[in-house]
């Protein structure tokens, strides 16, 4: 089969490569280069059933919901363009959270959105708690906190910093990433124990 892209035919044999490039339509490429107008900061939780989803899957679910709402994303450059977003460090699979934050880059200054619109398209266990728009001059990138809510017996907390006791077998802990991994391994196979990131 003759490939006209590599083998010149009689019809276009007189054209140079430079002239061929002028005939190509790059409008699809220029449209997606939207300038940044605002940041959208979404805070969501993943609890109970939602703990089986990874951070990447949660981002995917929220992104699909925003597409259905015709959200004006800013896109990356290049031929394989993607929606621009930022996320704080991912938690291990199985750790529940009420303080996950994702930031989307918005190319419109007039788009209106509510969390109820997004929650209609999200699976059980994942829900948007709040969303806020920020101007670029007022935006500060969110960072991962170190507070975790632990449900379980006190004897499992030997060597960890207890910030506050909320009741019987309920504690707020201050954990570094290394301590979080160690505690999660310790309680992973113990029933009736939970570790929840709160910010």
Secondary structure, DSSP 8 states (H G I E B T S, - for coil): ---TTTS--TTTTT--HHHHHHHS--HHHHHT-----EEEEEEEEE-GGGGGS-HHHHHHHHHHHHHHTT--B-B-SSSS--B-EEE-----TT-EEEEEEEEEEES-SS----HHHHHTTS-TTEEEEEEEEEEGGG--------EEEEES-GGGGTTSEEEEEEETTEEEEE--HHHHHHHHHHHTTSTT-EEEE--
